[in-house]
């Protein structure tokens, strides 16, 4: 695990650390207190990944295409 605040992580960073957290929890070789801390970190990482995916989906949805399927620009998406 890193000390990087979850809210500052890219999608890729958060996903990689989330995989590490899941691996540790699945092995079951950590103390209860550490398991709880890992679970909390994992929940925050999962939320970050979901937020970044939603942001990307909204950006993709905002792209407008012409009759030939060529992007003609983007329209602003509320909140971005």
PDB file with SEQRES, HELIX, SHEET and CRYST1 records, atoms N, CA, C and O in Angstrom:
SEQRES   1 A   80  UNK UNK UNK UNK UNK UNK UNK UNK UNK UNK UNK UNK UNK          
SEQRES   2 A   80  UNK UNK UNK UNK UNK UNK UNK UNK UNK UNK UNK UNK UNK          
SEQRES   3 A   80  UNK UNK UNK UNK UNK UNK UNK UNK UNK UNK UNK UNK UNK          
SEQRES   4 A   80  UNK UNK UNK UNK UNK UNK UNK UNK UNK UNK UNK UNK UNK          
SEQRES   5 A   80  UNK UNK UNK UNK UNK UNK UNK UNK UNK UNK UNK UNK UNK          
SEQRES   6 A   80  UNK UNK UNK UNK UNK UNK UNK UNK UNK UNK UNK UNK UNK          
SEQRES   7 A   80  UNK UNK                                                      
HELIX    1 AA1 UNK A    6  UNK A    8  5                                   3    
HELIX    2 AA2 UNK A   11  UNK A   27  1                                  17    
HELIX    3 AA3 UNK A   32  UNK A   61  1                                  30    
SHEET    1 AA1 2 UNK A  63  UNK A  65  0                                        
SHEET    2 AA1 2 UNK A  71  UNK A  74 -1                                        
CRYST1    1.000    1.000    1.000  90.00  90.00  90.00 P 1           1          
ATOM      1  N   UNK A   1       0.843  -1.182   0.000  1.00  0.00           N  
ATOM      2  CA  UNK A   1       0.000   0.000   0.000  1.00  0.00           C  
ATOM      3  C   UNK A   1       0.883   1.237   0.000  1.00  0.00           C  
ATOM      4  O   UNK A   1       2.003   1.241   0.511  1.00  0.00           O  
ATOM      5  N   UNK A   2       0.330   2.285  -0.594  1.00  0.00           N  
ATOM      6  CA  UNK A   2       1.048   3.547  -0.628  1.00  0.00           C  
ATOM      7  C   UNK A   2       0.456   4.500   0.395  1.00  0.00           C  
ATOM      8  O   UNK A   2      -0.597   4.244   0.979  1.00  0.00           O  
ATOM      9  N   UNK A   3       1.153   5.591   0.594  1.00  0.00           N  
ATOM     10  CA  UNK A   3       0.652   6.628   1.488  1.00  0.00           C  
ATOM     11  C   UNK A   3      -0.080   7.713   0.711  1.00  0.00           C  
ATOM     12  O   UNK A   3      -0.530   8.698   1.298  1.00  0.00           O  
ATOM     13  N   UNK A   4      -0.206   7.544  -0.604  1.00  0.00           N  
ATOM     14  CA  UNK A   4      -0.876   8.526  -1.440  1.00  0.00           C  
ATOM     15  C   UNK A   4      -2.342   8.610  -1.053  1.00  0.00           C  
ATOM     16  O   UNK A   4      -3.023   7.588  -0.972  1.00  0.00           O  
ATOM     17  N   UNK A   5      -2.839   9.832  -0.810  1.00  0.00           N  
ATOM     18  CA  UNK A   5      -4.268   9.961  -0.525  1.00  0.00           C  
ATOM     19  C   UNK A   5      -5.093   9.425  -1.701  1.00  0.00           C  
ATOM     20  O   UNK A   5      -4.783   9.702  -2.860  1.00  0.00           O  
ATOM     21  N   UNK A   6      -6.122   8.673  -1.401  1.00  0.00           N  
ATOM     22  CA  UNK A   6      -6.939   8.028  -2.433  1.00  0.00           C  
ATOM     23  C   UNK A   6      -7.491   9.053  -3.428  1.00  0.00           C  
ATOM     24  O   UNK A   6      -7.533   8.791  -4.630  1.00  0.00           O  
ATOM     25  N   UNK A   7      -7.914  10.214  -2.929  1.00  0.00           N  
ATOM     26  CA  UNK A   7      -8.518  11.212  -3.809  1.00  0.00           C  
ATOM     27  C   UNK A   7      -7.524  11.818  -4.801  1.00  0.00           C  
ATOM     28  O   UNK A   7      -7.935  12.517  -5.727  1.00  0.00           O  
ATOM     29  N   UNK A   8      -6.229  11.564  -4.627  1.00  0.00           N  
ATOM     30  CA  UNK A   8      -5.218  12.076  -5.550  1.00  0.00           C  
ATOM     31  C   UNK A   8      -4.734  11.009  -6.533  1.00  0.00           C  
ATOM     32  O   UNK A   8      -3.889  11.285  -7.384  1.00  0.00           O  
ATOM     33  N   UNK A   9      -5.264   9.806  -6.417  1.00  0.00           N  
ATOM     34  CA  UNK A   9      -4.814   8.707  -7.270  1.00  0.00           C  
ATOM     35  C   UNK A   9      -5.502   8.721  -8.623  1.00  0.00           C  
ATOM     36  O   UNK A   9      -6.658   9.122  -8.754  1.00  0.00           O  
ATOM     37  N   UNK A  10      -4.759   8.274  -9.622  1.00  0.00           N  
ATOM     38  CA  UNK A  10      -5.369   8.039 -10.929  1.00  0.00           C  
ATOM     39  C   UNK A  10      -6.170   6.735 -10.835  1.00  0.00           C  
ATOM     40  O   UNK A  10      -6.048   5.987  -9.865  1.00  0.00           O  
ATOM     41  N   UNK A  11      -6.973   6.484 -11.841  1.00  0.00           N  
ATOM     42  CA  UNK A  11      -7.734   5.237 -11.884  1.00  0.00           C  
ATOM     43  C   UNK A  11      -6.790   4.042 -11.797  1.00  0.00           C  
ATOM     44  O   UNK A  11      -7.031   3.101 -11.040  1.00  0.00           O  
ATOM     45  N   UNK A  12      -5.713   4.091 -12.581  1.00  0.00           N  
ATOM     46  CA  UNK A  12      -4.783   2.974 -12.643  1.00  0.00           C  
ATOM     47  C   UNK A  12      -4.101   2.734 -11.296  1.00  0.00           C  
ATOM     48  O   UNK A  12      -3.937   1.587 -10.878  1.00  0.00           O  
ATOM     49  N   UNK A  13      -3.705   3.809 -10.620  1.00  0.00           N  
ATOM     50  CA  UNK A  13      -3.075   3.663  -9.309  1.00  0.00           C  
ATOM     51  C   UNK A  13      -4.043   3.050  -8.303  1.00  0.00           C  
ATOM     52  O   UNK A  13      -3.690   2.138  -7.555  1.00  0.00           O  
ATOM     53  N   UNK A  14      -5.266   3.565  -8.299  1.00  0.00           N  
ATOM     54  CA  UNK A  14      -6.269   3.072  -7.350  1.00  0.00           C  
ATOM     55  C   UNK A  14      -6.599   1.607  -7.615  1.00  0.00           C  
ATOM     56  O   UNK A  14      -6.735   0.820  -6.678  1.00  0.00           O  
ATOM     57  N   UNK A  15      -6.727   1.239  -8.888  1.00  0.00           N  
ATOM     58  CA  UNK A  15      -7.053  -0.142  -9.235  1.00  0.00           C  
ATOM     59  C   UNK A  15      -5.920  -1.093  -8.829  1.00  0.00           C  
ATOM     60  O   UNK A  15      -6.172  -2.179  -8.307  1.00  0.00           O  
ATOM     61  N   UNK A  16      -4.687  -0.681  -9.070  1.00  0.00           N  
ATOM     62  CA  UNK A  16      -3.548  -1.533  -8.704  1.00  0.00           C  
ATOM     63  C   UNK A  16      -3.501  -1.751  -7.190  1.00  0.00           C  
ATOM     64  O   UNK A  16      -3.304  -2.874  -6.726  1.00  0.00           O  
ATOM     65  N   UNK A  17      -3.680  -0.681  -6.430  1.00  0.00           N  
ATOM     66  CA  UNK A  17      -3.645  -0.832  -4.983  1.00  0.00           C  
ATOM     67  C   UNK A  17      -4.845  -1.629  -4.484  1.00  0.00           C  
ATOM     68  O   UNK A  17      -4.714  -2.418  -3.548  1.00  0.00           O  
ATOM     69  N   UNK A  18      -6.005  -1.436  -5.093  1.00  0.00           N  
ATOM     70  CA  UNK A  18      -7.190  -2.204  -4.706  1.00  0.00           C  
ATOM     71  C   UNK A  18      -6.937  -3.699  -4.898  1.00  0.00           C  
ATOM     72  O   UNK A  18      -7.322  -4.505  -4.052  1.00  0.00           O  
ATOM     73  N   UNK A  19      -6.297  -4.071  -5.999  1.00  0.00           N  
ATOM     74  CA  UNK A  19      -5.962  -5.476  -6.235  1.00  0.00           C  
ATOM     75  C   UNK A  19      -5.036  -6.006  -5.142  1.00  0.00           C  
ATOM     76  O   UNK A  19      -5.190  -7.144  -4.698  1.00  0.00           O  
ATOM     77  N   UNK A  20      -4.079  -5.191  -4.708  1.00  0.00           N  
ATOM     78  CA  UNK A  20      -3.167  -5.606  -3.641  1.00  0.00           C  
ATOM     79  C   UNK A  20      -3.918  -5.802  -2.325  1.00  0.00           C  
ATOM     80  O   UNK A  20      -3.660  -6.752  -1.586  1.00  0.00           O  
ATOM     81  N   UNK A  21      -4.846  -4.894  -2.044  1.00  0.00           N  
ATOM     82  CA  UNK A  21      -5.642  -4.990  -0.819  1.00  0.00           C  
ATOM     83  C   UNK A  21      -6.466  -6.272  -0.828  1.00  0.00           C  
ATOM     84  O   UNK A  21      -6.501  -7.001   0.163  1.00  0.00           O  
ATOM     85  N   UNK A  22      -7.125  -6.543  -1.945  1.00  0.00           N  
ATOM     86  CA  UNK A  22      -7.949  -7.749  -2.062  1.00  0.00           C  
ATOM     87  C   UNK A  22      -7.085  -8.996  -1.873  1.00  0.00           C  
ATOM     88  O   UNK A  22      -7.479  -9.928  -1.172  1.00  0.00           O  
ATOM     89  N   UNK A  23      -5.908  -9.010  -2.500  1.00  0.00           N  
ATOM     90  CA  UNK A  23      -5.008 -10.163  -2.340  1.00  0.00           C  
ATOM     91  C   UNK A  23      -4.652 -10.394  -0.878  1.00  0.00           C  
ATOM     92  O   UNK A  23      -4.669 -11.530  -0.404  1.00  0.00           O  
ATOM     93  N   UNK A  24      -4.331  -9.321  -0.165  1.00  0.00           N  
ATOM     94  CA  UNK A  24      -3.970  -9.460   1.253  1.00  0.00           C  
ATOM     95  C   UNK A  24      -5.148  -9.978   2.071  1.00  0.00           C  
ATOM     96  O   UNK A  24      -4.985 -10.853   2.921  1.00  0.00           O  
ATOM     97  N   UNK A  25      -6.325  -9.436   1.812  1.00  0.00           N  
ATOM     98  CA  UNK A  25      -7.503  -9.872   2.566  1.00  0.00           C  
ATOM     99  C   UNK A  25      -7.860 -11.326   2.257  1.00  0.00           C  
ATOM    100  O   UNK A  25      -8.274 -12.070   3.146  1.00  0.00           O  
ATOM    101  N   UNK A  26      -7.698 -11.726   0.996  1.00  0.00           N  
ATOM    102  CA  UNK A  26      -8.016 -13.107   0.627  1.00  0.00           C  
ATOM    103  C   UNK A  26      -7.055 -14.111   1.259  1.00  0.00           C  
ATOM    104  O   UNK A  26      -7.445 -15.228   1.598  1.00  0.00           O  
ATOM    105  N   UNK A  27      -5.801 -13.705   1.414  1.00  0.00           N  
ATOM    106  CA  UNK A  27      -4.824 -14.607   2.044  1.00  0.00           C  
ATOM    107  C   UNK A  27      -5.172 -14.850   3.499  1.00  0.00           C  
ATOM    108  O   UNK A  27      -4.923 -15.930   4.035  1.00  0.00           O  
ATOM    109  N   UNK A  28      -5.750 -13.840   4.136  1.00  0.00           N  
ATOM    110  CA  UNK A  28      -6.176 -13.997   5.524  1.00  0.00           C  
ATOM    111  C   UNK A  28      -5.056 -14.086   6.531  1.00  0.00           C  
ATOM    112  O   UNK A  28      -5.258 -14.573   7.644  1.00  0.00           O  
ATOM    113  N   UNK A  29      -3.878 -13.623   6.160  1.00  0.00           N  
ATOM    114  CA  UNK A  29      -2.739 -13.730   7.061  1.00  0.00           C  
ATOM    115  C   UNK A  29      -2.391 -12.404   7.745  1.00  0.00           C  
ATOM    116  O   UNK A  29      -1.241 -12.168   8.115  1.00  0.00           O  
ATOM    117  N   UNK A  30      -3.401 -11.545   7.907  1.00  0.00           N  
ATOM    118  CA  UNK A  30      -3.188 -10.271   8.588  1.00  0.00           C  
ATOM    119  C   UNK A  30      -4.052 -10.228   9.843  1.00  0.00           C  
ATOM    120  O   UNK A  30      -5.100 -10.869   9.918  1.00  0.00           O  
ATOM    121  N   UNK A  31      -3.596  -9.469  10.815  1.00  0.00           N  
ATOM    122  CA  UNK A  31      -4.324  -9.344  12.082  1.00  0.00           C  
ATOM    123  C   UNK A  31      -5.663  -8.656  11.838  1.00  0.00           C  
ATOM    124  O   UNK A  31      -5.845  -7.961  10.838  1.00  0.00           O  
ATOM    125  N   UNK A  32      -6.583  -8.856  12.753  1.00  0.00           N  
ATOM    126  CA  UNK A  32      -7.927  -8.304  12.631  1.00  0.00           C  
ATOM    127  C   UNK A  32      -7.898  -6.785  12.447  1.00  0.00           C  
ATOM    128  O   UNK A  32      -8.569  -6.257  11.560  1.00  0.00           O  
ATOM    129  N   UNK A  33      -7.130  -6.086  13.272  1.00  0.00           N  
ATOM    130  CA  UNK A  33      -7.058  -4.624  13.152  1.00  0.00           C  
ATOM    131  C   UNK A  33      -6.563  -4.207  11.778  1.00  0.00           C  
ATOM    132  O   UNK A  33      -7.088  -3.267  11.181  1.00  0.00           O  
ATOM    133  N   UNK A  34      -5.544  -4.912  11.274  1.00  0.00           N  
ATOM    134  CA  UNK A  34      -5.017  -4.584   9.953  1.00  0.00           C  
ATOM    135  C   UNK A  34      -6.036  -4.934   8.872  1.00  0.00           C  
ATOM    136  O   UNK A  34      -6.143  -4.223   7.873  1.00  0.00           O  
ATOM    137  N   UNK A  35      -6.775  -6.008   9.060  1.00  0.00           N  
ATOM    138  CA  UNK A  35      -7.815  -6.386   8.096  1.00  0.00           C  
ATOM    139  C   UNK A  35      -8.877  -5.301   7.993  1.00  0.00           C  
ATOM    140  O   UNK A  35      -9.343  -4.981   6.900  1.00  0.00           O  
ATOM    141  N   UNK A  36      -9.255  -4.742   9.121  1.00  0.00           N  
ATOM    142  CA  UNK A  36     -10.253  -3.671   9.131  1.00  0.00           C  
ATOM    143  C   UNK A  36      -9.715  -2.454   8.399  1.00  0.00           C  
ATOM    144  O   UNK A  36     -10.431  -1.848   7.602  1.00  0.00           O  
ATOM    145  N   UNK A  37      -8.462  -2.087   8.656  1.00  0.00           N  
ATOM    146  CA  UNK A  37      -7.847  -0.943   7.979  1.00  0.00           C  
ATOM    147  C   UNK A  37      -7.747  -1.202   6.480  1.00  0.00           C  
ATOM    148  O   UNK A  37      -7.993  -0.303   5.676  1.00  0.00           O  
ATOM    149  N   UNK A  38      -7.390  -2.419   6.106  1.00  0.00           N  
ATOM    150  CA  UNK A  38      -7.309  -2.771   4.685  1.00  0.00           C  
ATOM    151  C   UNK A  38      -8.682  -2.692   4.025  1.00  0.00           C  
ATOM    152  O   UNK A  38      -8.811  -2.192   2.907  1.00  0.00           O  
ATOM    153  N   UNK A  39      -9.697  -3.182   4.713  1.00  0.00           N  
ATOM    154  CA  UNK A  39     -11.050  -3.142   4.178  1.00  0.00           C  
ATOM    155  C   UNK A  39     -11.503  -1.700   3.955  1.00  0.00           C  
ATOM    156  O   UNK A  39     -12.099  -1.383   2.925  1.00  0.00           O  
ATOM    157  N   UNK A  40     -11.218  -0.831   4.922  1.00  0.00           N  
ATOM    158  CA  UNK A  40     -11.589   0.581   4.790  1.00  0.00           C  
ATOM    159  C   UNK A  40     -10.856   1.226   3.619  1.00  0.00           C  
ATOM    160  O   UNK A  40     -11.455   1.972   2.844  1.00  0.00           O  
ATOM    161  N   UNK A  41      -9.553   0.937   3.487  1.00  0.00           N  
ATOM    162  CA  UNK A  41      -8.773   1.480   2.368  1.00  0.00           C  
ATOM    163  C   UNK A  41      -9.331   0.940   1.062  1.00  0.00           C  
ATOM    164  O   UNK A  41      -9.465   1.683   0.089  1.00  0.00           O  
ATOM    165  N   UNK A  42      -9.656  -0.339   1.031  1.00  0.00           N  
ATOM    166  CA  UNK A  42     -10.223  -0.940  -0.178  1.00  0.00           C  
ATOM    167  C   UNK A  42     -11.536  -0.307  -0.578  1.00  0.00           C  
ATOM    168  O   UNK A  42     -11.786  -0.090  -1.764  1.00  0.00           O  
ATOM    169  N   UNK A  43     -12.376  -0.008   0.391  1.00  0.00           N  
ATOM    170  CA  UNK A  43     -13.664   0.637   0.096  1.00  0.00           C  
ATOM    171  C   UNK A  43     -13.435   2.022  -0.509  1.00  0.00           C  
ATOM    172  O   UNK A  43     -14.128   2.413  -1.448  1.00  0.00           O  
ATOM    173  N   UNK A  44     -12.468   2.760   0.025  1.00  0.00           N  
ATOM    174  CA  UNK A  44     -12.162   4.089  -0.515  1.00  0.00           C  
ATOM    175  C   UNK A  44     -11.582   3.981  -1.918  1.00  0.00           C  
ATOM    176  O   UNK A  44     -11.902   4.793  -2.786  1.00  0.00           O  
ATOM    177  N   UNK A  45     -10.736   2.991  -2.145  1.00  0.00           N  
ATOM    178  CA  UNK A  45     -10.157   2.786  -3.474  1.00  0.00           C  
ATOM    179  C   UNK A  45     -11.227   2.398  -4.486  1.00  0.00           C  
ATOM    180  O   UNK A  45     -11.208   2.877  -5.620  1.00  0.00           O  
ATOM    181  N   UNK A  46     -12.156   1.538  -4.089  1.00  0.00           N  
ATOM    182  CA  UNK A  46     -13.253   1.132  -4.972  1.00  0.00           C  
ATOM    183  C   UNK A  46     -14.088   2.343  -5.357  1.00  0.00           C  
ATOM    184  O   UNK A  46     -14.450   2.509  -6.522  1.00  0.00           O  
ATOM    185  N   UNK A  47     -14.389   3.178  -4.394  1.00  0.00           N  
ATOM    186  CA  UNK A  47     -15.171   4.384  -4.660  1.00  0.00           C  
ATOM    187  C   UNK A  47     -14.435   5.288  -5.643  1.00  0.00           C  
ATOM    188  O   UNK A  47     -15.048   5.833  -6.561  1.00  0.00           O  
ATOM    189  N   UNK A  48     -13.128   5.451  -5.458  1.00  0.00           N  
ATOM    190  CA  UNK A  48     -12.330   6.285  -6.360  1.00  0.00           C  
ATOM    191  C   UNK A  48     -12.376   5.736  -7.778  1.00  0.00           C  
ATOM    192  O   UNK A  48     -12.547   6.499  -8.729  1.00  0.00           O  
ATOM    193  N   UNK A  49     -12.229   4.437  -7.933  1.00  0.00           N  
ATOM    194  CA  UNK A  49     -12.287   3.819  -9.260  1.00  0.00           C  
ATOM    195  C   UNK A  49     -13.647   4.057  -9.905  1.00  0.00           C  
ATOM    196  O   UNK A  49     -13.724   4.392 -11.087  1.00  0.00           O  
ATOM    197  N   UNK A  50     -14.713   3.887  -9.139  1.00  0.00           N  
ATOM    198  CA  UNK A  50     -16.059   4.111  -9.670  1.00  0.00           C  
ATOM    199  C   UNK A  50     -16.246   5.562 -10.107  1.00  0.00           C  
ATOM    200  O   UNK A  50     -16.839   5.820 -11.155  1.00  0.00           O  
ATOM    201  N   UNK A  51     -15.750   6.502  -9.323  1.00  0.00           N  
ATOM    202  CA  UNK A  51     -15.863   7.920  -9.673  1.00  0.00           C  
ATOM    203  C   UNK A  51     -15.107   8.236 -10.959  1.00  0.00           C  
ATOM    204  O   UNK A  51     -15.609   8.963 -11.816  1.00  0.00           O  
ATOM    205  N   UNK A  52     -13.902   7.690 -11.093  1.00  0.00           N  
ATOM    206  CA  UNK A  52     -13.100   7.950 -12.287  1.00  0.00           C  
ATOM    207  C   UNK A  52     -13.731   7.308 -13.526  1.00  0.00           C  
ATOM    208  O   UNK A  52     -13.698   7.892 -14.610  1.00  0.00           O  
ATOM    209  N   UNK A  53     -14.302   6.113 -13.375  1.00  0.00           N  
ATOM    210  CA  UNK A  53     -14.997   5.480 -14.502  1.00  0.00           C  
ATOM    211  C   UNK A  53     -16.218   6.295 -14.925  1.00  0.00           C  
ATOM    212  O   UNK A  53     -16.471   6.472 -16.117  1.00  0.00           O  
ATOM    213  N   UNK A  54     -16.966   6.784 -13.952  1.00  0.00           N  
ATOM    214  CA  UNK A  54     -18.141   7.586 -14.267  1.00  0.00           C  
ATOM    215  C   UNK A  54     -17.741   8.858 -14.988  1.00  0.00           C  
ATOM    216  O   UNK A  54     -18.395   9.263 -15.949  1.00  0.00           O  
ATOM    217  N   UNK A  55     -16.665   9.493 -14.527  1.00  0.00           N  
ATOM    218  CA  UNK A  55     -16.181  10.718 -15.169  1.00  0.00           C  
ATOM    219  C   UNK A  55     -15.793  10.434 -16.625  1.00  0.00           C  
ATOM    220  O   UNK A  55     -16.118  11.216 -17.519  1.00  0.00           O  
ATOM    221  N   UNK A  56     -15.107   9.327 -16.858  1.00  0.00           N  
ATOM    222  CA  UNK A  56     -14.701   8.961 -18.215  1.00  0.00           C  
ATOM    223  C   UNK A  56     -15.922   8.663 -19.082  1.00  0.00           C  
ATOM    224  O   UNK A  56     -15.972   9.080 -20.239  1.00  0.00           O  
ATOM    225  N   UNK A  57     -16.902   7.950 -18.538  1.00  0.00           N  
ATOM    226  CA  UNK A  57     -18.117   7.648 -19.295  1.00  0.00           C  
ATOM    227  C   UNK A  57     -18.857   8.917 -19.684  1.00  0.00           C  
ATOM    228  O   UNK A  57     -19.377   9.017 -20.795  1.00  0.00           O  
ATOM    229  N   UNK A  58     -18.909   9.882 -18.783  1.00  0.00           N  
ATOM    230  CA  UNK A  58     -19.590  11.138 -19.082  1.00  0.00           C  
ATOM    231  C   UNK A  58     -18.871  11.902 -20.185  1.00  0.00           C  
ATOM    232  O   UNK A  58     -19.512  12.516 -21.038  1.00  0.00           O  
ATOM    233  N   UNK A  59     -17.546  11.866 -20.173  1.00  0.00           N  
ATOM    234  CA  UNK A  59     -16.785  12.549 -21.220  1.00  0.00           C  
ATOM    235  C   UNK A  59     -17.018  11.892 -22.571  1.00  0.00           C  
ATOM    236  O   UNK A  59     -17.193  12.575 -23.580  1.00  0.00           O  
ATOM    237  N   UNK A  60     -17.021  10.562 -22.588  1.00  0.00           N  
ATOM    238  CA  UNK A  60     -17.255   9.836 -23.835  1.00  0.00           C  
ATOM    239  C   UNK A  60     -18.666  10.115 -24.348  1.00  0.00           C  
ATOM    240  O   UNK A  60     -18.865  10.313 -25.546  1.00  0.00           O  
ATOM    241  N   UNK A  61     -19.632  10.131 -23.453  1.00  0.00           N  
ATOM    242  CA  UNK A  61     -21.015  10.381 -23.845  1.00  0.00           C  
ATOM    243  C   UNK A  61     -21.201  11.788 -24.389  1.00  0.00           C  
ATOM    244  O   UNK A  61     -22.129  12.036 -25.158  1.00  0.00           O  
ATOM    245  N   UNK A  62     -20.335  12.707 -24.002  1.00  0.00           N  
ATOM    246  CA  UNK A  62     -20.472  14.097 -24.429  1.00  0.00           C  
ATOM    247  C   UNK A  62     -19.934  14.330 -25.841  1.00  0.00           C  
ATOM    248  O   UNK A  62     -20.175  15.390 -26.420  1.00  0.00           O  
ATOM    249  N   UNK A  63     -19.216  13.370 -26.401  1.00  0.00           N  
ATOM    250  CA  UNK A  63     -18.676  13.531 -27.750  1.00  0.00           C  
ATOM    251  C   UNK A  63     -19.819  13.386 -28.753  1.00  0.00           C  
ATOM    252  O   UNK A  63     -20.576  12.417 -28.717  1.00  0.00           O  
ATOM    253  N   UNK A  64     -19.926  14.350 -29.630  1.00  0.00           N  
ATOM    254  CA  UNK A  64     -20.969  14.280 -30.660  1.00  0.00           C  
ATOM    255  C   UNK A  64     -20.338  13.818 -31.963  1.00  0.00           C  
ATOM    256  O   UNK A  64     -19.209  14.193 -32.279  1.00  0.00           O  
ATOM    257  N   UNK A  65     -21.053  13.017 -32.706  1.00  0.00           N  
ATOM    258  CA  UNK A  65     -20.565  12.478 -33.969  1.00  0.00           C  
ATOM    259  C   UNK A  65     -21.401  13.007 -35.119  1.00  0.00           C  
ATOM    260  O   UNK A  65     -22.601  13.238 -34.973  1.00  0.00           O  
ATOM    261  N   UNK A  66     -20.742  13.201 -36.296  1.00  0.00           N  
ATOM    262  CA  UNK A  66     -21.499  13.603 -37.478  1.00  0.00           C  
ATOM    263  C   UNK A  66     -22.045  12.356 -38.166  1.00  0.00           C  
ATOM    264  O   UNK A  66     -21.908  11.251 -37.639  1.00  0.00           O  
ATOM    265  N   UNK A  67     -22.653  12.516 -39.321  1.00  0.00           N  
ATOM    266  CA  UNK A  67     -23.288  11.401 -40.036  1.00  0.00           C  
ATOM    267  C   UNK A  67     -22.297  10.301 -40.402  1.00  0.00           C  
ATOM    268  O   UNK A  67     -22.687   9.142 -40.541  1.00  0.00           O  
ATOM    269  N   UNK A  68     -21.018  10.649 -40.560  1.00  0.00           N  
ATOM    270  CA  UNK A  68     -19.997   9.665 -40.897  1.00  0.00           C  
ATOM    271  C   UNK A  68     -19.344   9.035 -39.671  1.00  0.00           C  
ATOM    272  O   UNK A  68     -18.433   8.216 -39.795  1.00  0.00           O  
ATOM    273  N   UNK A  69     -19.815   9.420 -38.495  1.00  0.00           N  
ATOM    274  CA  UNK A  69     -19.247   8.882 -37.274  1.00  0.00           C  
ATOM    275  C   UNK A  69     -17.981   9.575 -36.822  1.00  0.00           C  
ATOM    276  O   UNK A  69     -17.242   9.061 -35.983  1.00  0.00           O  
ATOM    277  N   UNK A  70     -17.734  10.763 -37.392  1.00  0.00           N  
ATOM    278  CA  UNK A  70     -16.535  11.515 -37.033  1.00  0.00           C  
ATOM    279  C   UNK A  70     -16.876  12.497 -35.918  1.00  0.00           C  
ATOM    280  O   UNK A  70     -17.874  13.212 -36.002  1.00  0.00           O  
ATOM    281  N   UNK A  71     -16.042  12.534 -34.864  1.00  0.00           N  
ATOM    282  CA  UNK A  71     -16.325  13.497 -33.796  1.00  0.00           C  
ATOM    283  C   UNK A  71     -16.310  14.930 -34.324  1.00  0.00           C  
ATOM    284  O   UNK A  71     -15.390  15.338 -35.033  1.00  0.00           O  
ATOM    285  N   UNK A  72     -17.340  15.680 -33.966  1.00  0.00           N  
ATOM    286  CA  UNK A  72     -17.433  17.071 -34.404  1.00  0.00           C  
ATOM    287  C   UNK A  72     -17.092  18.010 -33.265  1.00  0.00           C  
ATOM    288  O   UNK A  72     -17.070  19.226 -33.458  1.00  0.00           O  
ATOM    289  N   UNK A  73     -16.838  17.498 -32.128  1.00  0.00           N  
ATOM    290  CA  UNK A  73     -16.522  18.304 -30.961  1.00  0.00           C  
ATOM    291  C   UNK A  73     -17.182  17.694 -29.753  1.00  0.00           C  
ATOM    292  O   UNK A  73     -17.761  16.610 -29.807  1.00  0.00           O  
ATOM    293  N   UNK A  74     -17.082  18.392 -28.706  1.00  0.00           N  
ATOM    294  CA  UNK A  74     -17.716  17.917 -27.483  1.00  0.00           C  
ATOM    295  C   UNK A  74     -18.634  18.981 -26.961  1.00  0.00           C  
ATOM    296  O   UNK A  74     -18.446  20.171 -27.212  1.00  0.00           O  
ATOM    297  N   UNK A  75     -19.609  18.547 -26.248  1.00  0.00           N  
ATOM    298  CA  UNK A  75     -20.484  19.483 -25.570  1.00  0.00           C  
ATOM    299  C   UNK A  75     -20.184  19.396 -24.091  1.00  0.00           C  
ATOM    300  O   UNK A  75     -19.858  18.318 -23.594  1.00  0.00           O  
ATOM    301  N   UNK A  76     -20.284  20.488 -23.384  1.00  0.00           N  
ATOM    302  CA  UNK A  76     -19.967  20.438 -21.955  1.00  0.00           C  
ATOM    303  C   UNK A  76     -20.916  19.532 -21.190  1.00  0.00           C  
ATOM    304  O   UNK A  76     -22.118  19.491 -21.451  1.00  0.00           O  
ATOM    305  N   UNK A  77     -20.352  18.819 -20.253  1.00  0.00           N  
ATOM    306  CA  UNK A  77     -21.148  17.961 -19.374  1.00  0.00           C  
ATOM    307  C   UNK A  77     -21.188  18.664 -18.027  1.00  0.00           C  
ATOM    308  O   UNK A  77     -20.155  19.076 -17.498  1.00  0.00           O  
ATOM    309  N   UNK A  78     -22.381  18.797 -17.484  1.00  0.00           N  
ATOM    310  CA  UNK A  78     -22.543  19.478 -16.216  1.00  0.00           C  
ATOM    311  C   UNK A  78     -21.628  18.889 -15.156  1.00  0.00           C  
ATOM    312  O   UNK A  78     -21.555  17.671 -14.989  1.00  0.00           O  
ATOM    313  N   UNK A  79     -20.936  19.760 -14.448  1.00  0.00           N  
ATOM    314  CA  UNK A  79     -20.067  19.325 -13.369  1.00  0.00           C  
ATOM    315  C   UNK A  79     -18.654  18.996 -13.784  1.00  0.00           C  
ATOM    316  O   UNK A  79     -17.838  18.656 -12.927  1.00  0.00           O  
ATOM    317  N   UNK A  80     -18.327  19.079 -15.063  1.00  0.00           N  
ATOM    318  CA  UNK A  80     -16.955  18.771 -15.505  1.00  0.00           C  
ATOM    319  C   UNK A  80     -16.261  20.017 -15.946  1.00  0.00           C  
ATOM    320  O   UNK A  80     -15.101  19.967 -16.353  1.00  0.00           O  
TER     321      UNK A  80                                                      
END                                                                             
